[in-house]
Amino acid sequence: MTNAGESMQEVGPEEANELIAGGAFLLDVREPNEWEGGHAAEAHHIPLGELEGRVEEVPKGVTIVCVCRGGGRSARAAAALAGVGHQTINLAGGMRGWHEAGLPMVTDDGTPATVV
């Protein structure tokens, strides 16, 4: 996967949440320990370092909202996916922004969610 070389479209957490509710695919590219700390219930987890080898798990034909902790890694993921034909948006502020906006987070083991 290569960088699309275009300016990256970004949305804030509230708009991202609306896109997800409307059918967008939320791709969380954080590391496993970050994911375990807390994530959006609708998120699909593929760490950035594994994305190239797992790109077939990302659906075509829907908007992909990419998220990490603060927005940097997800911007790289969004650019890489755009470079192979996906329609992508970066979640500005990442999971920190999501959490600060009061949007729901879950953990796989039911413990209180936080941004790691």
Jmol script that loads the backbone (N, CA, C; Angstrom):
load data "model"
ATOM      1  N   MET A   1       0.853  -1.175   0.000  1.00  0.00           N
ATOM      2  CA  MET A   1       0.000   0.000   0.000  1.00  0.00           C
ATOM      3  C   MET A   1       0.894   1.232   0.000  1.00  0.00           C
ATOM      4  N   THR A   2       0.477   2.213  -0.727  1.00  0.00           N
ATOM      5  CA  THR A   2       1.247   3.451  -0.791  1.00  0.00           C
ATOM      6  C   THR A   2       0.386   4.613  -0.349  1.00  0.00           C
ATOM      7  N   ASN A   3       1.032   5.719  -0.052  1.00  0.00           N
ATOM      8  CA  ASN A   3       0.322   6.928   0.351  1.00  0.00           C
ATOM      9  C   ASN A   3      -0.413   7.504  -0.847  1.00  0.00           C
ATOM     10  N   ALA A   4      -1.628   7.922  -0.632  1.00  0.00           N
ATOM     11  CA  ALA A   4      -2.450   8.447  -1.724  1.00  0.00           C
ATOM     12  C   ALA A   4      -1.944   9.790  -2.218  1.00  0.00           C
ATOM     13  N   GLY A   5      -1.200  10.514  -1.380  1.00  0.00           N
ATOM     14  CA  GLY A   5      -0.654  11.790  -1.794  1.00  0.00           C
ATOM     15  C   GLY A   5      -1.674  12.906  -1.869  1.00  0.00           C
ATOM     16  N   GLU A   6      -2.859  12.683  -1.361  1.00  0.00           N
ATOM     17  CA  GLU A   6      -3.899  13.699  -1.384  1.00  0.00           C
ATOM     18  C   GLU A   6      -4.077  14.253   0.020  1.00  0.00           C
ATOM     19  N   SER A   7      -4.749  15.401   0.122  1.00  0.00           N
ATOM     20  CA  SER A   7      -5.054  15.910   1.441  1.00  0.00           C
ATOM     21  C   SER A   7      -6.073  14.980   2.087  1.00  0.00           C
ATOM     22  N   MET A   8      -5.867  14.715   3.358  1.00  0.00           N
ATOM     23  CA  MET A   8      -6.697  13.757   4.065  1.00  0.00           C
ATOM     24  C   MET A   8      -7.960  14.431   4.586  1.00  0.00           C
ATOM     25  N   GLN A   9      -9.094  13.823   4.337  1.00  0.00           N
ATOM     26  CA  GLN A   9     -10.342  14.312   4.909  1.00  0.00           C
ATOM     27  C   GLN A   9     -10.401  13.862   6.358  1.00  0.00           C
ATOM     28  N   GLU A  10     -10.759  14.792   7.250  1.00  0.00           N
ATOM     29  CA  GLU A  10     -10.881  14.483   8.668  1.00  0.00           C
ATOM     30  C   GLU A  10     -12.241  14.925   9.179  1.00  0.00           C
ATOM     31  N   VAL A  11     -12.716  14.213  10.183  1.00  0.00           N
ATOM     32  CA  VAL A  11     -13.947  14.590  10.870  1.00  0.00           C
ATOM     33  C   VAL A  11     -13.691  14.496  12.364  1.00  0.00           C
ATOM     34  N   GLY A  12     -14.497  15.224  13.123  1.00  0.00           N
ATOM     35  CA  GLY A  12     -14.435  15.133  14.572  1.00  0.00           C
ATOM     36  C   GLY A  12     -15.199  13.918  15.058  1.00  0.00           C
ATOM     37  N   PRO A  13     -15.133  13.654  16.364  1.00  0.00           N
ATOM     38  CA  PRO A  13     -15.763  12.454  16.897  1.00  0.00           C
ATOM     39  C   PRO A  13     -17.279  12.390  16.708  1.00  0.00           C
ATOM     40  N   GLU A  14     -17.970  13.501  16.886  1.00  0.00           N
ATOM     41  CA  GLU A  14     -19.427  13.466  16.740  1.00  0.00           C
ATOM     42  C   GLU A  14     -19.831  13.135  15.304  1.00  0.00           C
ATOM     43  N   GLU A  15     -19.160  13.769  14.342  1.00  0.00           N
ATOM     44  CA  GLU A  15     -19.468  13.483  12.940  1.00  0.00           C
ATOM     45  C   GLU A  15     -19.083  12.049  12.583  1.00  0.00           C
ATOM     46  N   ALA A  16     -17.950  11.579  13.112  1.00  0.00           N
ATOM     47  CA  ALA A  16     -17.549  10.191  12.870  1.00  0.00           C
ATOM     48  C   ALA A  16     -18.606   9.237  13.404  1.00  0.00           C
ATOM     49  N   ASN A  17     -19.113   9.522  14.598  1.00  0.00           N
ATOM     50  CA  ASN A  17     -20.145   8.677  15.198  1.00  0.00           C
ATOM     51  C   ASN A  17     -21.391   8.635  14.314  1.00  0.00           C
ATOM     52  N   GLU A  18     -21.765   9.774  13.728  1.00  0.00           N
ATOM     53  CA  GLU A  18     -22.914   9.815  12.816  1.00  0.00           C
ATOM     54  C   GLU A  18     -22.649   8.989  11.558  1.00  0.00           C
ATOM     55  N   LEU A  19     -21.419   9.079  11.026  1.00  0.00           N
ATOM     56  CA  LEU A  19     -21.066   8.295   9.839  1.00  0.00           C
ATOM     57  C   LEU A  19     -21.154   6.798  10.135  1.00  0.00           C
ATOM     58  N   ILE A  20     -20.642   6.412  11.302  1.00  0.00           N
ATOM     59  CA  ILE A  20     -20.669   5.001  11.699  1.00  0.00           C
ATOM     60  C   ILE A  20     -22.107   4.529  11.851  1.00  0.00           C
ATOM     61  N   ALA A  21     -22.946   5.344  12.481  1.00  0.00           N
ATOM     62  CA  ALA A  21     -24.365   5.001  12.630  1.00  0.00           C
ATOM     63  C   ALA A  21     -25.031   4.839  11.268  1.00  0.00           C
ATOM     64  N   GLY A  22     -24.514   5.549  10.259  1.00  0.00           N
ATOM     65  CA  GLY A  22     -25.053   5.468   8.911  1.00  0.00           C
ATOM     66  C   GLY A  22     -24.443   4.382   8.052  1.00  0.00           C
ATOM     67  N   GLY A  23     -23.551   3.573   8.629  1.00  0.00           N
ATOM     68  CA  GLY A  23     -23.002   2.443   7.884  1.00  0.00           C
ATOM     69  C   GLY A  23     -21.524   2.487   7.585  1.00  0.00           C
ATOM     70  N   ALA A  24     -20.825   3.537   7.998  1.00  0.00           N
ATOM     71  CA  ALA A  24     -19.380   3.576   7.779  1.00  0.00           C
ATOM     72  C   ALA A  24     -18.704   2.506   8.632  1.00  0.00           C
ATOM     73  N   PHE A  25     -17.542   2.060   8.191  1.00  0.00           N
ATOM     74  CA  PHE A  25     -16.742   1.025   8.846  1.00  0.00           C
ATOM     75  C   PHE A  25     -15.690   1.715   9.698  1.00  0.00           C
ATOM     76  N   LEU A  26     -15.703   1.502  11.001  1.00  0.00           N
ATOM     77  CA  LEU A  26     -14.733   2.117  11.899  1.00  0.00           C
ATOM     78  C   LEU A  26     -13.547   1.179  12.067  1.00  0.00           C
ATOM     79  N   LEU A  27     -12.389   1.628  11.624  1.00  0.00           N
ATOM     80  CA  LEU A  27     -11.162   0.839  11.679  1.00  0.00           C
ATOM     81  C   LEU A  27     -10.227   1.422  12.722  1.00  0.00           C
ATOM     82  N   ASP A  28      -9.980   0.671  13.783  1.00  0.00           N
ATOM     83  CA  ASP A  28      -9.088   1.076  14.871  1.00  0.00           C
ATOM     84  C   ASP A  28      -7.721   0.457  14.605  1.00  0.00           C
ATOM     85  N   VAL A  29      -6.702   1.305  14.400  1.00  0.00           N
ATOM     86  CA  VAL A  29      -5.371   0.815  14.031  1.00  0.00           C
ATOM     87  C   VAL A  29      -4.382   0.861  15.195  1.00  0.00           C
ATOM     88  N   ARG A  30      -4.888   0.991  16.418  1.00  0.00           N
ATOM     89  CA  ARG A  30      -4.010   1.029  17.588  1.00  0.00           C
ATOM     90  C   ARG A  30      -3.428  -0.351  17.889  1.00  0.00           C
ATOM     91  N   GLU A  31      -2.456  -0.355  18.780  1.00  0.00           N
ATOM     92  CA  GLU A  31      -1.824  -1.596  19.207  1.00  0.00           C
ATOM     93  C   GLU A  31      -2.774  -2.379  20.116  1.00  0.00           C
ATOM     94  N   PRO A  32      -2.552  -3.691  20.256  1.00  0.00           N
ATOM     95  CA  PRO A  32      -3.457  -4.508  21.063  1.00  0.00           C
ATOM     96  C   PRO A  32      -3.674  -3.997  22.491  1.00  0.00           C
ATOM     97  N   ASN A  33      -2.646  -3.523  23.172  1.00  0.00           N
ATOM     98  CA  ASN A  33      -2.834  -3.037  24.541  1.00  0.00           C
ATOM     99  C   ASN A  33      -3.714  -1.795  24.578  1.00  0.00           C
ATOM    100  N   GLU A  34      -3.637  -0.955  23.547  1.00  0.00           N
ATOM    101  CA  GLU A  34      -4.499   0.224  23.473  1.00  0.00           C
ATOM    102  C   GLU A  34      -5.953  -0.195  23.243  1.00  0.00           C
ATOM    103  N   TRP A  35      -6.153  -1.138  22.345  1.00  0.00           N
ATOM    104  CA  TRP A  35      -7.488  -1.672  22.063  1.00  0.00           C
ATOM    105  C   TRP A  35      -8.104  -2.260  23.325  1.00  0.00           C
ATOM    106  N   GLU A  36      -7.317  -3.045  24.071  1.00  0.00           N
ATOM    107  CA  GLU A  36      -7.816  -3.691  25.276  1.00  0.00           C
ATOM    108  C   GLU A  36      -8.231  -2.678  26.335  1.00  0.00           C
ATOM    109  N   GLY A  37      -7.603  -1.499  26.350  1.00  0.00           N
ATOM    110  CA  GLY A  37      -7.960  -0.464  27.316  1.00  0.00           C
ATOM    111  C   GLY A  37      -9.342   0.101  27.081  1.00  0.00           C
ATOM    112  N   GLY A  38      -9.768   0.148  25.838  1.00  0.00           N
ATOM    113  CA  GLY A  38     -11.096   0.647  25.508  1.00  0.00           C
ATOM    114  C   GLY A  38     -11.181   1.048  24.048  1.00  0.00           C
ATOM    115  N   HIS A  39     -12.338   0.800  23.456  1.00  0.00           N
ATOM    116  CA  HIS A  39     -12.565   1.107  22.043  1.00  0.00           C
ATOM    117  C   HIS A  39     -14.053   1.330  21.814  1.00  0.00           C
ATOM    118  N   ALA A  40     -14.360   1.896  20.679  1.00  0.00           N
ATOM    119  CA  ALA A  40     -15.764   2.040  20.284  1.00  0.00           C
ATOM    120  C   ALA A  40     -16.328   0.657  20.002  1.00  0.00           C
ATOM    121  N   ALA A  41     -17.558   0.426  20.415  1.00  0.00           N
ATOM    122  CA  ALA A  41     -18.174  -0.893  20.252  1.00  0.00           C
ATOM    123  C   ALA A  41     -18.226  -1.322  18.784  1.00  0.00           C
ATOM    124  N   GLU A  42     -18.381  -0.372  17.882  1.00  0.00           N
ATOM    125  CA  GLU A  42     -18.527  -0.690  16.453  1.00  0.00           C
ATOM    126  C   GLU A  42     -17.190  -0.904  15.749  1.00  0.00           C
ATOM    127  N   ALA A  43     -16.090  -0.676  16.442  1.00  0.00           N
ATOM    128  CA  ALA A  43     -14.767  -0.699  15.799  1.00  0.00           C
ATOM    129  C   ALA A  43     -14.325  -2.104  15.405  1.00  0.00           C
ATOM    130  N   HIS A  44     -13.529  -2.138  14.355  1.00  0.00           N
ATOM    131  CA  HIS A  44     -12.850  -3.344  13.889  1.00  0.00           C
ATOM    132  C   HIS A  44     -11.360  -3.087  14.104  1.00  0.00           C
ATOM    133  N   HIS A  45     -10.673  -4.034  14.709  1.00  0.00           N
ATOM    134  CA  HIS A  45      -9.286  -3.818  15.117  1.00  0.00           C
ATOM    135  C   HIS A  45      -8.303  -4.473  14.156  1.00  0.00           C
ATOM    136  N   ILE A  46      -7.492  -3.643  13.520  1.00  0.00           N
ATOM    137  CA  ILE A  46      -6.350  -4.116  12.744  1.00  0.00           C
ATOM    138  C   ILE A  46      -5.198  -3.154  13.055  1.00  0.00           C
ATOM    139  N   PRO A  47      -4.214  -3.570  13.856  1.00  0.00           N
ATOM    140  CA  PRO A  47      -3.096  -2.667  14.156  1.00  0.00           C
ATOM    141  C   PRO A  47      -2.424  -2.170  12.874  1.00  0.00           C
ATOM    142  N   LEU A  48      -1.954  -0.937  12.903  1.00  0.00           N
ATOM    143  CA  LEU A  48      -1.353  -0.331  11.712  1.00  0.00           C
ATOM    144  C   LEU A  48      -0.270  -1.217  11.102  1.00  0.00           C
ATOM    145  N   GLY A  49       0.566  -1.819  11.934  1.00  0.00           N
ATOM    146  CA  GLY A  49       1.651  -2.663  11.439  1.00  0.00           C
ATOM    147  C   GLY A  49       1.178  -3.917  10.724  1.00  0.00           C
ATOM    148  N   GLU A  50      -0.075  -4.298  10.912  1.00  0.00           N
ATOM    149  CA  GLU A  50      -0.639  -5.485  10.270  1.00  0.00           C
ATOM    150  C   GLU A  50      -1.548  -5.147   9.091  1.00  0.00           C
ATOM    151  N   LEU A  51      -1.800  -3.859   8.878  1.00  0.00           N
ATOM    152  CA  LEU A  51      -2.822  -3.459   7.907  1.00  0.00           C
ATOM    153  C   LEU A  51      -2.516  -3.927   6.492  1.00  0.00           C
ATOM    154  N   GLU A  52      -1.296  -3.794   6.057  1.00  0.00           N
ATOM    155  CA  GLU A  52      -0.980  -4.189   4.683  1.00  0.00           C
ATOM    156  C   GLU A  52      -1.283  -5.662   4.437  1.00  0.00           C
ATOM    157  N   GLY A  53      -0.968  -6.518   5.396  1.00  0.00           N
ATOM    158  CA  GLY A  53      -1.218  -7.947   5.256  1.00  0.00           C
ATOM    159  C   GLY A  53      -2.663  -8.344   5.481  1.00  0.00           C
ATOM    160  N   ARG A  54      -3.467  -7.442   6.041  1.00  0.00           N
ATOM    161  CA  ARG A  54      -4.864  -7.764   6.348  1.00  0.00           C
ATOM    162  C   ARG A  54      -5.850  -6.855   5.622  1.00  0.00           C
ATOM    163  N   VAL A  55      -5.371  -6.155   4.587  1.00  0.00           N
ATOM    164  CA  VAL A  55      -6.202  -5.168   3.895  1.00  0.00           C
ATOM    165  C   VAL A  55      -7.477  -5.780   3.319  1.00  0.00           C
ATOM    166  N   GLU A  56      -7.463  -7.084   3.034  1.00  0.00           N
ATOM    167  CA  GLU A  56      -8.670  -7.731   2.502  1.00  0.00           C
ATOM    168  C   GLU A  56      -9.800  -7.768   3.522  1.00  0.00           C
ATOM    169  N   GLU A  57      -9.500  -7.528   4.803  1.00  0.00           N
ATOM    170  CA  GLU A  57     -10.531  -7.486   5.840  1.00  0.00           C
ATOM    171  C   GLU A  57     -11.285  -6.152   5.857  1.00  0.00           C
ATOM    172  N   VAL A  58     -10.776  -5.178   5.118  1.00  0.00           N
ATOM    173  CA  VAL A  58     -11.404  -3.855   5.066  1.00  0.00           C
ATOM    174  C   VAL A  58     -12.354  -3.832   3.872  1.00  0.00           C
ATOM    175  N   PRO A  59     -13.637  -3.601   4.123  1.00  0.00           N
ATOM    176  CA  PRO A  59     -14.606  -3.689   3.026  1.00  0.00           C
ATOM    177  C   PRO A  59     -14.467  -2.552   2.016  1.00  0.00           C
ATOM    178  N   LYS A  60     -14.687  -2.894   0.776  1.00  0.00           N
ATOM    179  CA  LYS A  60     -14.731  -1.886  -0.295  1.00  0.00           C
ATOM    180  C   LYS A  60     -16.168  -1.392  -0.428  1.00  0.00           C
ATOM    181  N   GLY A  61     -16.317  -0.189  -0.948  1.00  0.00           N
ATOM    182  CA  GLY A  61     -17.641   0.325  -1.245  1.00  0.00           C
ATOM    183  C   GLY A  61     -18.343   1.015  -0.088  1.00  0.00           C
ATOM    184  N   VAL A  62     -17.678   1.120   1.060  1.00  0.00           N
ATOM    185  CA  VAL A  62     -18.222   1.870   2.194  1.00  0.00           C
ATOM    186  C   VAL A  62     -17.146   2.834   2.675  1.00  0.00           C
ATOM    187  N   THR A  63     -17.556   3.874   3.346  1.00  0.00           N
ATOM    188  CA  THR A  63     -16.608   4.818   3.921  1.00  0.00           C
ATOM    189  C   THR A  63     -15.891   4.149   5.089  1.00  0.00           C
ATOM    190  N   ILE A  64     -14.572   4.297   5.120  1.00  0.00           N
ATOM    191  CA  ILE A  64     -13.751   3.768   6.196  1.00  0.00           C
ATOM    192  C   ILE A  64     -13.325   4.939   7.073  1.00  0.00           C
ATOM    193  N   VAL A  65     -13.724   4.917   8.338  1.00  0.00           N
ATOM    194  CA  VAL A  65     -13.289   5.920   9.305  1.00  0.00           C
ATOM    195  C   VAL A  65     -12.146   5.292  10.084  1.00  0.00           C
ATOM    196  N   CYS A  66     -10.956   5.873   9.986  1.00  0.00           N
ATOM    197  CA  CYS A  66      -9.774   5.337  10.646  1.00  0.00           C
ATOM    198  C   CYS A  66      -9.520   6.083  11.945  1.00  0.00           C
ATOM    199  N   VAL A  67      -9.169   5.329  13.006  1.00  0.00           N
ATOM    200  CA  VAL A  67      -8.930   5.930  14.311  1.00  0.00           C
ATOM    201  C   VAL A  67      -7.722   5.284  14.981  1.00  0.00           C
ATOM    202  N   CYS A  68      -6.966   6.101  15.711  1.00  0.00           N
ATOM    203  CA  CYS A  68      -5.901   5.628  16.582  1.00  0.00           C
ATOM    204  C   CYS A  68      -6.045   6.387  17.899  1.00  0.00           C
ATOM    205  N   ARG A  69      -4.985   6.576  18.643  1.00  0.00           N
ATOM    206  CA  ARG A  69      -5.100   7.299  19.901  1.00  0.00           C
ATOM    207  C   ARG A  69      -5.273   8.792  19.685  1.00  0.00           C
ATOM    208  N   GLY A  70      -4.441   9.384  18.799  1.00  0.00           N
ATOM    209  CA  GLY A  70      -4.483  10.826  18.623  1.00  0.00           C
ATOM    210  C   GLY A  70      -4.724  11.320  17.212  1.00  0.00           C
ATOM    211  N   GLY A  71      -4.614  10.449  16.221  1.00  0.00           N
ATOM    212  CA  GLY A  71      -4.899  10.832  14.850  1.00  0.00           C
ATOM    213  C   GLY A  71      -3.756  10.655  13.864  1.00  0.00           C
ATOM    214  N   GLY A  72      -2.535  10.465  14.335  1.00  0.00           N
ATOM    215  CA  GLY A  72      -1.388  10.336  13.435  1.00  0.00           C
ATOM    216  C   GLY A  72      -1.323   9.007  12.708  1.00  0.00           C
ATOM    217  N   ARG A  73      -1.388   7.922  13.447  1.00  0.00           N
ATOM    218  CA  ARG A  73      -1.324   6.600  12.806  1.00  0.00           C
ATOM    219  C   ARG A  73      -2.543   6.365  11.930  1.00  0.00           C
ATOM    220  N   SER A  74      -3.705   6.821  12.385  1.00  0.00           N
ATOM    221  CA  SER A  74      -4.911   6.620  11.578  1.00  0.00           C
ATOM    222  C   SER A  74      -4.860   7.431  10.295  1.00  0.00           C
ATOM    223  N   ALA A  75      -4.202   8.586  10.311  1.00  0.00           N
ATOM    224  CA  ALA A  75      -4.029   9.361   9.075  1.00  0.00           C
ATOM    225  C   ALA A  75      -3.181   8.579   8.081  1.00  0.00           C
ATOM    226  N   ARG A  76      -2.140   7.919   8.577  1.00  0.00           N
ATOM    227  CA  ARG A  76      -1.306   7.083   7.695  1.00  0.00           C
ATOM    228  C   ARG A  76      -2.112   5.909   7.146  1.00  0.00           C
ATOM    229  N   ALA A  77      -2.926   5.294   8.007  1.00  0.00           N
ATOM    230  CA  ALA A  77      -3.765   4.175   7.554  1.00  0.00           C
ATOM    231  C   ALA A  77      -4.765   4.643   6.507  1.00  0.00           C
ATOM    232  N   ALA A  78      -5.390   5.779   6.756  1.00  0.00           N
ATOM    233  CA  ALA A  78      -6.382   6.304   5.811  1.00  0.00           C
ATOM    234  C   ALA A  78      -5.741   6.608   4.464  1.00  0.00           C
ATOM    235  N   ALA A  79      -4.556   7.195   4.494  1.00  0.00           N
ATOM    236  CA  ALA A  79      -3.859   7.502   3.236  1.00  0.00           C
ATOM    237  C   ALA A  79      -3.484   6.225   2.491  1.00  0.00           C
ATOM    238  N   ALA A  80      -3.000   5.229   3.225  1.00  0.00           N
ATOM    239  CA  ALA A  80      -2.623   3.967   2.588  1.00  0.00           C
ATOM    240  C   ALA A  80      -3.839   3.277   1.982  1.00  0.00           C
ATOM    241  N   LEU A  81      -4.937   3.251   2.706  1.00  0.00           N
ATOM    242  CA  LEU A  81      -6.146   2.620   2.180  1.00  0.00           C
ATOM    243  C   LEU A  81      -6.710   3.391   0.991  1.00  0.00           C
ATOM    244  N   ALA A  82      -6.655   4.711   1.047  1.00  0.00           N
ATOM    245  CA  ALA A  82      -7.102   5.516  -0.092  1.00  0.00           C
ATOM    246  C   ALA A  82      -6.258   5.201  -1.319  1.00  0.00           C
ATOM    247  N   GLY A  83      -4.980   4.915  -1.093  1.00  0.00           N
ATOM    248  CA  GLY A  83      -4.078   4.590  -2.193  1.00  0.00           C
ATOM    249  C   GLY A  83      -4.420   3.294  -2.905  1.00  0.00           C
ATOM    250  N   VAL A  84      -5.196   2.431  -2.258  1.00  0.00           N
ATOM    251  CA  VAL A  84      -5.623   1.183  -2.902  1.00  0.00           C
ATOM    252  C   VAL A  84      -7.124   1.175  -3.169  1.00  0.00           C
ATOM    253  N   GLY A  85      -7.723   2.374  -3.225  1.00  0.00           N
ATOM    254  CA  GLY A  85      -9.085   2.492  -3.702  1.00  0.00           C
ATOM    255  C   GLY A  85     -10.193   2.603  -2.683  1.00  0.00           C
ATOM    256  N   HIS A  86      -9.848   2.699  -1.400  1.00  0.00           N
ATOM    257  CA  HIS A  86     -10.883   2.849  -0.380  1.00  0.00           C
ATOM    258  C   HIS A  86     -11.248   4.319  -0.203  1.00  0.00           C
ATOM    259  N   GLN A  87     -12.499   4.571   0.172  1.00  0.00           N
ATOM    260  CA  GLN A  87     -12.946   5.913   0.544  1.00  0.00           C
ATOM    261  C   GLN A  87     -12.700   6.035   2.043  1.00  0.00           C
ATOM    262  N   THR A  88     -11.765   6.912   2.434  1.00  0.00           N
ATOM    263  CA  THR A  88     -11.343   6.970   3.829  1.00  0.00           C
ATOM    264  C   THR A  88     -11.483   8.360   4.429  1.00  0.00           C
ATOM    265  N   ILE A  89     -11.665   8.364   5.742  1.00  0.00           N
ATOM    266  CA  ILE A  89     -11.726   9.587   6.540  1.00  0.00           C
ATOM    267  C   ILE A  89     -10.938   9.320   7.809  1.00  0.00           C
ATOM    268  N   ASN A  90     -10.164  10.299   8.243  1.00  0.00           N
ATOM    269  CA  ASN A  90      -9.435  10.187   9.503  1.00  0.00           C
ATOM    270  C   ASN A  90     -10.252  10.805  10.629  1.00  0.00           C
ATOM    271  N   LEU A  91     -10.297  10.140  11.772  1.00  0.00           N
ATOM    272  CA  LEU A  91     -10.976  10.687  12.941  1.00  0.00           C
ATOM    273  C   LEU A  91      -9.993  11.609  13.656  1.00  0.00           C
ATOM    274  N   ALA A  92     -10.176  12.911  13.486  1.00  0.00           N
ATOM    275  CA  ALA A  92      -9.287  13.903  14.097  1.00  0.00           C
ATOM    276  C   ALA A  92      -9.385  13.797  15.611  1.00  0.00           C
ATOM    277  N   GLY A  93      -8.249  13.792  16.270  1.00  0.00           N
ATOM    278  CA  GLY A  93      -8.228  13.682  17.726  1.00  0.00           C
ATOM    279  C   GLY A  93      -8.257  12.261  18.231  1.00  0.00           C
ATOM    280  N   GLY A  94      -8.514  11.311  17.351  1.00  0.00           N
ATOM    281  CA  GLY A  94      -8.467   9.901  17.703  1.00  0.00           C
ATOM    282  C   GLY A  94      -9.391   9.515  18.842  1.00  0.00           C
ATOM    283  N   MET A  95      -9.024   8.438  19.530  1.00  0.00           N
ATOM    284  CA  MET A  95      -9.833   7.954  20.644  1.00  0.00           C
ATOM    285  C   MET A  95      -9.798   8.923  21.820  1.00  0.00           C
ATOM    286  N   ARG A  96      -8.749   9.721  21.922  1.00  0.00           N
ATOM    287  CA  ARG A  96      -8.750  10.751  22.973  1.00  0.00           C
ATOM    288  C   ARG A  96      -9.910  11.714  22.745  1.00  0.00           C
ATOM    289  N   GLY A  97     -10.074  12.168  21.514  1.00  0.00           N
ATOM    290  CA  GLY A  97     -11.177  13.059  21.180  1.00  0.00           C
ATOM    291  C   GLY A  97     -12.526  12.386  21.346  1.00  0.00           C
ATOM    292  N   TRP A  98     -12.604  11.119  20.960  1.00  0.00           N
ATOM    293  CA  TRP A  98     -13.836  10.334  21.105  1.00  0.00           C
ATOM    294  C   TRP A  98     -14.248  10.282  22.577  1.00  0.00           C
ATOM    295  N   HIS A  99     -13.289   9.959  23.426  1.00  0.00           N
ATOM    296  CA  HIS A  99     -13.543   9.855  24.867  1.00  0.00           C
ATOM    297  C   HIS A  99     -13.924  11.221  25.455  1.00  0.00           C
ATOM    298  N   GLU A 100     -13.192  12.270  25.068  1.00  0.00           N
ATOM    299  CA  GLU A 100     -13.475  13.617  25.568  1.00  0.00           C
ATOM    300  C   GLU A 100     -14.853  14.105  25.140  1.00  0.00           C
ATOM    301  N   ALA A 101     -15.337  13.622  23.987  1.00  0.00           N
ATOM    302  CA  ALA A 101     -16.665  13.994  23.506  1.00  0.00           C
ATOM    303  C   ALA A 101     -17.768  13.227  24.231  1.00  0.00           C
ATOM    304  N   GLY A 102     -17.374  12.298  25.111  1.00  0.00           N
ATOM    305  CA  GLY A 102     -18.357  11.539  25.871  1.00  0.00           C
ATOM    306  C   GLY A 102     -19.008  10.415  25.090  1.00  0.00           C
ATOM    307  N   LEU A 103     -18.393  10.017  23.994  1.00  0.00           N
ATOM    308  CA  LEU A 103     -18.956   8.934  23.196  1.00  0.00           C
ATOM    309  C   LEU A 103     -18.628   7.591  23.843  1.00  0.00           C
ATOM    310  N   PRO A 104     -19.481   6.594  23.660  1.00  0.00           N
ATOM    311  CA  PRO A 104     -19.316   5.334  24.388  1.00  0.00           C
ATOM    312  C   PRO A 104     -18.082   4.543  23.968  1.00  0.00           C
ATOM    313  N   MET A 105     -17.503   3.910  24.984  1.00  0.00           N
ATOM    314  CA  MET A 105     -16.371   3.008  24.782  1.00  0.00           C
ATOM    315  C   MET A 105     -16.643   1.727  25.555  1.00  0.00           C
ATOM    316  N   VAL A 106     -16.081   0.632  25.074  1.00  0.00           N
ATOM    317  CA  VAL A 106     -16.238  -0.667  25.711  1.00  0.00           C
ATOM    318  C   VAL A 106     -14.880  -1.351  25.826  1.00  0.00           C
ATOM    319  N   THR A 107     -14.852  -2.406  26.614  1.00  0.00           N
ATOM    320  CA  THR A 107     -13.700  -3.305  26.645  1.00  0.00           C
ATOM    321  C   THR A 107     -14.211  -4.715  26.382  1.00  0.00           C
ATOM    322  N   ASP A 108     -13.333  -5.576  25.937  1.00  0.00           N
ATOM    323  CA  ASP A 108     -13.744  -6.950  25.659  1.00  0.00           C
ATOM    324  C   ASP A 108     -14.027  -7.727  26.947  1.00  0.00           C
ATOM    325  N   ASP A 109     -13.405  -7.328  28.059  1.00  0.00           N
ATOM    326  CA  ASP A 109     -13.599  -8.054  29.311  1.00  0.00           C
ATOM    327  C   ASP A 109     -14.581  -7.383  30.272  1.00  0.00           C
ATOM    328  N   GLY A 110     -15.204  -6.285  29.848  1.00  0.00           N
ATOM    329  CA  GLY A 110     -16.220  -5.628  30.657  1.00  0.00           C
ATOM    330  C   GLY A 110     -15.692  -4.655  31.719  1.00  0.00           C
ATOM    331  N   THR A 111     -14.364  -4.487  31.792  1.00  0.00           N
ATOM    332  CA  THR A 111     -13.813  -3.512  32.733  1.00  0.00           C
ATOM    333  C   THR A 111     -14.065  -2.103  32.215  1.00  0.00           C
ATOM    334  N   PRO A 112     -13.984  -1.097  33.087  1.00  0.00           N
ATOM    335  CA  PRO A 112     -14.199   0.289  32.624  1.00  0.00           C
ATOM    336  C   PRO A 112     -13.193   0.654  31.517  1.00  0.00           C
ATOM    337  N   ALA A 113     -13.694   1.321  30.480  1.00  0.00           N
ATOM    338  CA  ALA A 113     -12.868   1.670  29.319  1.00  0.00           C
ATOM    339  C   ALA A 113     -12.122   2.978  29.573  1.00  0.00           C
ATOM    340  N   THR A 114     -10.918   3.043  29.019  1.00  0.00           N
ATOM    341  CA  THR A 114     -10.106   4.250  29.068  1.00  0.00           C
ATOM    342  C   THR A 114      -9.278   4.313  27.793  1.00  0.00           C
ATOM    343  N   VAL A 115      -8.656   5.459  27.559  1.00  0.00           N
ATOM    344  CA  VAL A 115      -7.769   5.587  26.398  1.00  0.00           C
ATOM    345  C   VAL A 115      -6.344   5.358  26.884  1.00  0.00           C
ATOM    346  N   VAL A 116      -5.711   4.316  26.397  1.00  0.00           N
ATOM    347  CA  VAL A 116      -4.353   3.954  26.795  1.00  0.00           C
ATOM    348  C   VAL A 116      -3.370   4.632  25.864  1.00  0.00           C
TER     349      VAL A 116
END
end "model"
wireframe off; spacefill off
backbone 0.3
color backbone group
